[in-house]
Amino acid sequence: MMDKPENIRPSEGYMTEERQMIQQMARDFAMNEVLPVANALDPEKGEIPQDLIDRMGELGFFGILIPERLGGLGLGFFEYCLVAEELSRAWMSVGSIIARGNMFYKSIPARDDAERDAKTRLMAKGQYLGAFSMSEPNAGSDMSSIGCRAVRDGDEWVVTGSKYWCTFADRADFMQVICRTSTDPDAPRWAGLTAILFEKPRGEFPKGVSGHAIPKIGYHGWKTFELAFDEARTPVSDYGEEGGAFKAIVSGLEGARAHTAARSIGLARGALEDAIEYAKSREQFGQPIGNFQAIRFKIATMATEVEAARQLLFFVCHELDNGRRCEKEAAMVKYYAAEMAERVTSEALQILGGAGYTTLYAVERHWRDARLTKIFEGSSEIQQRIISDALLGREGRS
């Protein structure tokens, strides 16, 4: 008998009893506490209420990836993405906000380990959360185009420039801002980028920083800002290596893309479940529309695509939790899940017909939010580039 290839691993055993309990707990919270709030606030472009964030902190959602010794749950990306899918099924903004703890606990501004540990414990409870600012009006997927400048002045950084697409900048406790700290003409432009940390009061911007909310067609649970830094000062922190921001960000993209795939799957599943319920109750020509083959086949295809994305996500999370790189597969699941989410939510809206085009049903929210998943955390085109480079090599690409 031939030996099993080393790169093929069994799929059984992913959903342990503990994971099923975590999934069910997150599902109950999403359906009972998040969904009613989302249905009430999203049509009015309302933000996630603070009491809902506090409740999420009590349940440990912000500390899934934070070690137990620092007050977190000490779990992995598998559990993180299980929770993200369930929360996003109700409201993607809520499925997204948990990253402001889980993906930020290693970048906390602090003077020493004791202060860092204390803040990490608060973060695990949702009481100390971060915002991330990398993109600029002229810099998106191409990080080498970043122009926001940080200059060292003694024990402080002085930052001048503009940033774009900074979500949660107002309500966060600190901001991580990617700035250019070196203009060495002989070095690659990505090598001169540094993560600068600004601590600030909630509800305010740091001194020397101004901003305004960007109008969006979805993702209404929190605001996204354009920011202007006018010689804004912040203490030099021991976080990260000066000039090492590019490598640090790239190393974390696999987990971030898995999180986006989980959010996409949650949106698609929400639309699918709502479409099934509607197809059972809506009658035309004397019978439920779910009796018509056209509707039944749509639902069959939608369900298959959701499950296919979920199983690929399970594999990626399994690899991440076992310390294995999976850049290609992470790009694949982010690409496939985002594209799938737009298709499935659009088909769900079609099944609801005119009702789906109103704000009386959540499917239009899922549809609007799904469109964003093809853009953030690396657009679908960027994911295709990563995948094709892995398969064909980078030589000769334009």
N, C-alpha and C positions, 0 to 999 in steps of 0.2 A: 504494500500500500504506500502511495506517495505521501511524503511528509507535507503537513499543512504549511503554506507559505507564512513567513513570519509577520507579514504585513496584513494578514487576514485575522481578525479577532472576533470572537463570538459576540453576538448581539443580545443573547439571553442574559437575564440578570440585571439589566439596567434599572428596572423599577422595583427596588427593594421595598420592604414593608415600611421602612422609615421614609423613603422618598414618597411613597403613596400617601402617607400621613401628612407630610409637608405639602404635597400637591393639593390634598383635600382641604387642609386648613386655609391655604391661599385661595382656593376656589370659593370656599364659603365666604371668606372675607370680601373677595372681589364681587361676588354676586349680591351679597347682602348689604355691604357697606359702601363699596366703590360705585357700583353701577347706578344706584339711585341718585347719587351725587353727580355723577357724570351726565346722566340724562337731564338733570335739572340745570347744571351750570354750563355745559359745553355749548348748547345753543345760544347762550348769552355771552360766550367767550369768557366765562368765569374761570378763576384759577382754583387749583387744589386747595381746599381749606386747611388751615394749620392743624385743626383738631384731627383731620384724617391723617396728616403726616405724623402727628404725635402717636396715633393709634398704630400706624405701621412700625414706628420705632419700638413700641411696646411688644410687638409681635416678633421683633428681631429682623425685619426685612432689610434694614440698612446695614446689618452686620453679618450677613450670610457668609461672606468671604473673610471676615475679620477673625483672627485667631481667638480661641476661647480665653486665653490668658489676658486678652485685651477687651474682654466683654462681648465678643462676637459669638457666632454659632460655630465657627471653625469648619464650615462645610465647603463644598466645591462649586465649580461652574455648573455642574449638573443641577444642583438644588437651586442655585441662583437663577438659571434659565427656566426651571420649572415654575418658580414663583413669578418671574417676569412674564411668562406666557399667560398665567392665570390673571394677573393684574391687568395686562394689556387687553385681555378679552373684554374687560369692562371699560377701561379707559387707558389708552397708550401713555398718556402723560404720567399716570401713576406707575405704570410698568417701567417707565424711564427714570423716574426720580430716585429709585433705589440705587442707581449707579452713583449718586452723589455721596454715598457712603462707601459702598462695596469697592468701587474702583478708585477711591480717593484716599483711602486710609494710609497709603504709603507716601503721600505728598502733603502732609499736614505741616503748616509753619509752626516751628517750636524752637526754643532756645536750647533745650536739652531733652534727653530721653524721658525724664519724668513728666515734663510738660506734654510731650508727644503722646505718651501712654494715656495720660489723663484725658486729652482731647480725643484720642481714639475711642476711649470708653464712651464718651459723649456721642461720638459719631455713630457707634453701634446702636445707640438708642434714637438716632435721628435728630440729635440735639446740636450737632456740629457738622454742617454739610458744605460741600464745595461746588464751585462752578469752574468751567474750563473755557479758556479763550485762546483759540489758535487762529481761526480764519480771519481774513481781512477783506476789505472791498476788492482787492486785486490778488488775493492769495486764498486758494481753497485746497484742492487736491494737491497742488504744487506747493509744498511747504517751503521750497527754496526761494519762493517769491515773498516771503514774510519780510516786512520792512519796519514794523514797530520796533523802536530802538531802545535798548537799556544800556546805560552807562554807569559804571561803578564810581561812587563818590564816598570814599571812606567805607563805612559799614552799611551803606545804603545803595540801593539801585535807584536810578532816576530814569523813568520810562516816559517816552514821548512817541505818539503815533495813534493809529486807529485800529480798532478790532470790530469784527462783524460776527453775527450768529453766536453770541454768548448767551446761552439759555440759563436762567435762574441767577443772573448776575445780581439782581436786586435782593433776593431773599437768602442767598448763601451767606455763610459765615466767613468764607475766604475764597479767593480766586486764584487759579493757576493760569498765568499769562505767558504765552510763548513769545519771546522777544529775540531780536538779533543783538548779540553782544560782541560779535567779532565781524570785521569787514576785511579780513585778510584776503587780498586778491589771489593768493596762491592756494587757498583752501577751498574745498567745495562749499557752496553757499549753505547747504544744510548743516555743515559742521559748526556754524557760528550761532546756533540757536540754543537758548537757555530758558528753562522754566523759572519764571519769577513769581513768587507768592505774595499776595496781598491779603492781609487779614482786615476785616471790616465789620461794622455793626450790621445786623440784619435790617433790611429795608433801606439801606443806604449804599452809595458807591464809596470807594476809598477817596480820600482827599486828593484832589487833582484829577479826578476821573468824572466825566459826565457821560450821559447816554440817553437814548430814547428807544422805546420798544419798536420792533419791526412788525408791521402788520402781516399776519399770516392767514392762510386759508384754513388751517387746521392746527393741531397740536396746541389747543387753547388752554390746557391745564396750567400752563406757566408761560411767562413772558420770555421772549428772546430779544437781545439788545444789540444795538450798534454802540460802541464805546469809543470815547476820545480820551487819551491820556496826555495831559499837559504837564510835563515834568513831575509826574506823580512819584512820590518817594515811598520806599518800603525797605525794611531791614533785609540785609543779605541773610539768606537761610542756608542751612547745611543740606537742604534737599537737592539731590541730583548733582550731576557734574556740569560745571560751566561748559557750554558748547555741546552738551550731550543730550539735549531734548529730543532731537530727531530719533536717535536710537531708542530712547526710552519710550517714546510714543509708538514707534513701529512695533516694539516688543509686546505692547499691550493690545494691539489691534485684533489679535485672534479672539481674545475674550470679549472685546467690545463688539465684534462682528457676530459672535455667537449670541450675545445679548440682543442685538438688533434682529437676528433671525427669530429669536424667541418672541420678541414683540410683534413681528410680522405674523407669526403663526397664531398668536393670540388674537390679533385683529381678524385674521381670516376665519378662525374658528368662531368668533363672535358673530360674524356675518353669516357663516354657514348655519349656525344654530338658530339664528333669527329667521333665516330663509326657510329652514325646515318647519319651524313653528308656523310661519305664515302660510306655507304651502299646505299645511294640514287644515288650517282654519278658513282660508280664503276660498270661496266657492264661485265658480263660473260655469255656465252651461249645466247647472244642476248638480255639480259635484266639486269636491275640493280640487284645486289646481294641482295638488300633489299626485293626483291620479293620472295626469297627462304625462306621456312619455317624455316630451320635451323638457318638462320641469324635473322629472325623476332623473333623467340622464345628466342634466346640469348638476344636480345635487350629488350624484354619484362621482362625477368628475371632480367637483370641488372637494369632496371629502377625501378622495384619493390624493389630491395634490397637497392637502393639509397634512395628511399622515406621512407622505413621502418626505416632506420638509422636516417634520418632527423627527423621523428616524435618522435622517442625516445629521440633524442637530444633536441627537443623543450621542452619535458617534464622535462628533467634534468635541462635545463636552467631556466624554470619556477620555479622549486623547489629552485634552488640556489638564484634566484632573490627575492624569498619570504622568504629567511632566513631559509629554511628547509634543514637538512642534507639528502644526498642521495648517500652515499658512494657506496652502492650496485649498484644503477642504473647508477651512473657515471662510475663505472667499466664496467657495461654491455655495455653502449654506446661506450666507448672507445674500448672495446674488439670487439664488433660486427662491428662497423664502420671500424676499421683497417682491420679486416679479410675480410670484404666486399670489401674494396677498393682494396686489392690485387686481389681478384677474378674478380672484374669488370674491372680493368685496364688490367688484363691478357686476359680477353675475348675480350676487345676492340682491343688489339694488334692482337689477332687471327682473328678478323673480317677484319682488315687491311691487314692481311697476311704478305707477304714480305715487303710491304711498312711500316708496323708497326715496323719492326725490323731495320729501318733506323732512323737516327736522323733528317730526313726531316719532320717528323711528331711529334707532341708533345706527342703522346700517350706513346712513350717509356720513356719520362721524367715522366709522371704521374705514369707509372708502376714502375720505379726505386724508386721514392719518396714514393709511397704507401707502398713499402716493409719496409720502415723505421718506418712507423706508428705502426707496430706490435711490435716494440722494444722500442722506447723511451716513456717517461712518464709512465713507467711500462709496461713490456712486456705482450703479450697476456696471457702467463702462470701466471703472477702475477695477472692479472685481474680475471682469472678463480679461482685463489686461494681466492681472496677477495669475489667473488660471492659465491663460495661453502662454505666458512666459514660463510657467512651470512645466508645461507640456512640450513647448517648442523651443524653449531657450530665449534669451534676450537679444541675441545677435541680430542686427539688421532691422530692428523694429523702428518705426518712425515715431 
